[in-house]
Amino acid sequence: MKKGMSLVEVLVVVLILGALAAIAIPRIASSTTTANQNACDTNIAVINSAIEQYAANNDGVYPVDQAACDADVLGDTDYFPDGAPTCPTTGTYTYNAVTKRVGCDVH
């Protein structure tokens, strides 16, 4: 009795592995994008919480513009001891002086 696999059996195994890879690779790529967007949303929530804390510490006065937000909130080691968060999707966080909130220009 022969031991081993025939050529047809090897081709079937390779075909099955190729089909599984074709299914898995796009899902992995989209999950990376989703994870980066979720991390960005979390960073925005953390920055907005720091802005609220800044206002509470300053008698309800919010930063007046982007430069003040950068200097007084994002640059303050009391709010961000390890440095201000950066967008994982290579976006930029911008402060809206009207809504008193930070948003990301990527999503």
N, C-alpha and C positions, 0 to 999 in steps of 0.2 A: 504494500500500500504506500502511495506517495504522500509525503508530508509537504506542506506549503500551500500557497495560494495560486490559483490560475490567473492568467492575465485579465480575464473578465471580472473576477472577484476584486482584483486590485483596482480596476477601472471603476467599478461600482463604488468602492470605498472612497476613491478620489472624488468622484462625482458627488457623493453625499457630503463630504467635507467641504467641497466648493459651494454647494448650496447653503450649507450652514453658515459659511463665511459671508456669503452674499446677503444673508439675512441679518447677521450680527453686526457687521461693520457700519452700516448706516445708523443703526440704533446707538452704537457707541459714539459716533460723531454727533448725533443730535443730543445725546445726554450730556456731552461736554458743553455744548452751547447752552442748554437749559441750566446746568450747574453754574456757569458763568453769569447768566442773567439773574439767577437766584442770589448769588453772592453780591452782585451789584445792588439788587433790591435791599438786601440786608445792610449793606454799607450806607445806602440812602437813609434807611430807618435809623441807623446809629447816628449819622450826622444830624438828622432832624431832631433826634432826642437831645443831642449836645446843644443844638441851637435853642431848644426849649429850656434846657438847663441854664444856658447863658442868659436868657431873658429873665428867668427866675432869680438869678444871682444879681441882675442889674435892674431891679425894680420894673420889670416888664418891658425893658427897652431891647429891641432886637437889633442885629447888625443892620446898618443902613444900605449897604451894597456888597457886591462880590468881594471887593478888597477888604472891607471890614470883616466879613465872614471868614475870609482866608486868614487874616491876621488874628482876630479876636477869638475865633472858635477853632478853626482847623489847625492853626499854628500854636494853640495853647496846650502845653503838656498836661495841664490839669484835666482837660477833656480827652486828649489823645496822647497818653504817655509814650506810646510806641510810634507816634507819627500818624498823620491823617490817613484814612483809608484811600486807596486808589481803585479805580474801576478795573475789574478783571477783563472787561470787554474793550479795553483801550479807549473808553469814553472819557468825558470830562464832566465833573460835577459842577453844576452852576446854581448859584443862589438867586432866587426870585425875591426881590425886596417887597413885592406886593403881597405875595402869599406867605412869605417868611419860611419857605421850604426850599430844599435842594432837590434837583432832578439831574438825570443823566442825559446827555445829548445823543446817546446811542439807541436807547430804547425807552 
